[in-house]
Amino acid sequence: MISEIILKILSISLLLVVGVVLILGIGTLFKGGETSKKYSNKLMQLRVLLQFLAIIALVGFAYFFKN
């Protein structure tokens, strides 16, 4: 029971982090200028990495905790 709650919290927080990085990346992309040149590509690379980690974690959770 407690492990289910922890997994749900971890899953939701992983997805929220990906969403926040996505929004920050899009914001810097549309802002343009020096900020866009400096941070936009790095934020999108970070988003891809976080998406990969979130997908691996969610698939792992589904595999190990299926009933």
Secondary structure, 3 states (H helix, E strand, C coil): CHHHHHHHHHHHHHHHHHHHHHHHHHHHHHHCHHHHHHHHHHHHHHHHHHHHHHHHHHHHHHHHCCC
